[in-house]
Amino acid sequence: MFPALSGHQRRQGAPFNREVGTVEKLKVEPETDQGSAPAKPRRQSLPSELPRTEIHHEPDSTTCGCGCQMERIGEDVSEKLDYEPGTFSVERHIRGKWACQACETIQQAPVAPHIIDKGIPTTNLLAQVLISKYADHQPLYRQQQIYARAGVDLPRSTLSDWVGRCGLELAPLVDRLREVLHQKPILHADETPVSMLAPGQKKVHRAYVWAYASTRFSAIQGVVYDFRPTRSGQAARDFLEGWAGKLVCDDYRGYKAGFKQGITEIGCMAHARRKFHDLYDTSQSPIAKTALETIGLLYAIEREAADMDSEARQTLRQARSKPILDKLRDWLIGQREKVTNGTATAKAIDYSLKRWEALIRYLDDGDVPIDNNWVENQIRPWALGRSNWLFAGSLRSGQRAANIMSLIQSAKINGLDPQAYLKEVMERLPTTKWSEIDGLLPHNWEPVNMA
């Protein structure tokens, strides 16, 4: 089992009351009177018309310790709500009670551990809710409407609570994935804004999701998202603390402090190309046209090298890309001398020349990518999702969303069905020892029936 949660983690485990986003008008519920005890919600019975599957749980042995054969004297029944697209059903878990008349002892199969203790959803339903929200970008109020049409009223507050509790319980798995990424010598990094409800205020402010991923050339594929209230470079320093590898990133100043602490900067050729692309779009500049054509030759070489091993890729780059880059730099310097400071052309050229050493470091290591496009692709689901969620309800809900999305996106890039992955991981997680948690990571995962 997992180690006991720290005091901080227990505080973070308080009931989850806000979903990550909604397309409804922004509303802030008034704080309840702390002096009065809130009414304990009553769980409604699951609709009797839903189809039911009975799952019996009996003790491994019904022979008492005294040697007598025990008699079945009753049973406990619990029901869990399951869902297949468009159809709800109920699992009836029946735990028979067996008693020994001689020594008056009772024996019963234990309740199977569940990711949400005493909760009504099956892990299949939980996986459906998470995938609908974070992979298919369906806000919870829309899911509530869909489920109501299928015959079950699941309040948005209930769905929100399920999402939050799953995000909390999956956190140890994401923490371990982060440790695995820290062992990689090369990482990508990028960040994107997400609106977050300001604590105690009826307005939102800009928070950020930071993404860190291994490269496409890495044997281990994974991405971890880190939700932070600001774009401060401290976020990157915290995440990368103790790591001193090669970081592929854009020119955002928030990464600069890390380069003074042992991290090696790898520039993004796509960003350099983008400056010339924008220049050409606005002015049809012949300088931009020539730069784009030259950078295009570099990308043609990368496509040729995509399936090579690291050593062959580096050899090809040195033989063919390096001469092109040497000529490009000399040509850019010459063109820069001819243009006026402050012009769009000067700015496009300066972007590349000022970052030249970082831009060409990929030549010396076949495992280093030419650009940061890989992680930009991994952060795109947040850009799609925020148009549906509108905002994160709190820092805590944003962090839990980041946990869930880290596992969903990592499952995708490892070629897994993310819903099947989440379903089985949530089934196995409550009984998995910490020493065995690596087996649940997306790059290691195998379904039980294939293990």
HELIX and SHEET records of a PDB file:
HELIX    1   1 GLY A    7  GLN A   12  1                                   6    
HELIX    2   2 THR A  123  TYR A  134  1                                  12    
HELIX    3   3 LEU A  140  ARG A  149  1                                  10    
HELIX    4   4 ARG A  156  GLU A  169  1                                  14    
HELIX    5   5 ALA A  171  HIS A  182  1                                  12    
HELIX    6   6 GLN A  234  PHE A  239  1                                   6    
HELIX    7   7 ARG A  253  TYR A  255  5                                   3    
HELIX    8   8 LYS A  256  PHE A  259  1                                   4    
HELIX    9   9 MET A  269  SER A  283  1                                  15    
HELIX   10  10 PRO A  286  ALA A  305  1                                  20    
HELIX   11  11 SER A  310  LEU A  316  1                                   7    
HELIX   12  12 ARG A  317  SER A  321  3                                   5    
HELIX   13  13 LYS A  322  ARG A  336  1                                  15    
HELIX   14  14 ALA A  344  LYS A  354  1                                  11    
HELIX   15  15 TRP A  356  LEU A  359  1                                   4    
HELIX   16  16 ARG A  361  ASP A  364  5                                   4    
HELIX   17  17 ASN A  373  TRP A  389  1                                  17    
HELIX   18  18 LEU A  395  ILE A  413  1                                  19    
HELIX   19  19 PRO A  418  ARG A  428  1                                  11    
HELIX   20  20 LEU A  429  THR A  431  5                                   3    
HELIX   21  21 TRP A  434  LEU A  440  5                                   7    
HELIX   22  22 VAL A  448  MET A  450  5                                   3    
SHEET    1   A 3 ARG A  52  HIS A  57  0                                        
SHEET    2   A 3 THR A  87  CYS A 100  1                                        
SHEET    3   A 3 GLU A  71  GLU A  84 -1                                        
SHEET    1   B 3 ARG A  52  HIS A  57  0                                        
SHEET    2   B 3 THR A  87  CYS A 100  1                                        
SHEET    3   B 3 THR A 105  GLN A 108 -1                                        
SHEET    1   C 5 VAL A 223  ARG A 228  0                                        
SHEET    2   C 5 VAL A 204  ALA A 213 -1                                        
SHEET    3   C 5 ILE A 186  LEU A 197 -1                                        
SHEET    4   C 5 LYS A 246  VAL A 248  1                                        
SHEET    5   C 5 THR A 264  ILE A 266  1                                        
END                                                                             
